[in-house]
Amino acid sequence: MGLTKKDIIDITSKKLRRSQKEVSEILETVLEVIQERLAQDQPVTLVGFGRFEVRKRAARKGRNPITGEVLQIPKTKTPAFAPGASLVSAVKGH
C-alpha cells in the first residue's frame, strides 16, 4: 500500500517538529484550497511539483460493447494532474 494522508502528516510532523494536529490542519487547508480552485475551473500550479487542472471532454457518441447500441455520452469535467520537471526527474532517479 502507498503513502496515506496520515503517513504524510506523521512524517511532516516529525520533520518540522510540529504537532500532528497543526500539520493536519495545514494539509487539510491546502487540499481544500486546491479543491475550491479546481471547482472554479482555475488551475493550481506548484512550480517543480506539478499542475492540477480541470480537463473538459466534449459530448460524443459511444457504443455499448455488449449490444452495439449507439449511445450519447454527455460532456464531462475531470480533475487532472501534470507532473512538473522536478517530480519527473525524481521519479526517473536523476
N, C-alpha and C positions, 0 to 999 in steps of 0.2 A: 504494500500500500504506500502511496505517496505521502507527501507532507500535508498535514491538515492545518486549518486555521489555528487550532490550539497549539500545534507544534511551532508555528510561526511566532505566536505570542510568547511561548516559553523561551525559545531561542533568542528572540529580540529582547525580552525582559532581562535575560542573563547578560547579553552583550552590552546593553545600555545601562545595566544596573538600575532598572526601573521596576516598579511593581507590575505584576501581570494585569492588574485592573487598569492601570494607566495605559499600558501598551494596548490592551484590548479596546479601550475607548478610542484611542488614536486610530487603530486599524479599522474599527467599525466606521469611524467618521470618514476615513479616506475612501473606503469601499462605498459608503453612502454617497459621497460627492461624485465619484466616478459613475455610479448608477444614475444619479439625478441628471448629470450632464448627458449621458447616453440617451436617457428618456426624452431629452430635449433635442435630440439629433446633433449634439455637439461632440466632436471627437475629444479624446483626452490623450495628450502626448506626454510621456515620461521619457525625456531625452536619454538615449542609450539603452533604455529598457524596452520600450515599445509604444505602440499607439493602439488605443481602444477606439473603435468606431462602430457606427451603425451601417450595415450594408443592406441595401434595398434590392429586392428581386421583383421584377415586373410580373403581372398576372400572365399566365401562359396555359397552353393546353398540354395535358399529360394523358397517359394511357394506363388503365388498370391492367397490371401484368397478368392477372388471372382471367378476367373476362374480355380483355381487349377493348373495353368501353372507353371512349374518349371523355376525359374529364376536364373541367375548367379549374385550374389551380389559382387561388387568389394571390394578389400581391402580398409580400411579406417583408418584415424588417427583422434583422437578427443582429445581435452583437457579434463583433469580430475583433481579433487581436492580431496585429502585425508586429513581430519582434523587431527590436532595434539592433543596431550593429554590435553593440557590446554584448547583448544577450546571445546573439547568434554566434559570436566569437567564443564566448564562454562555453556554450554547448558543444561547439566543434572542438574545444580543447586548445584554442590558440592563446 
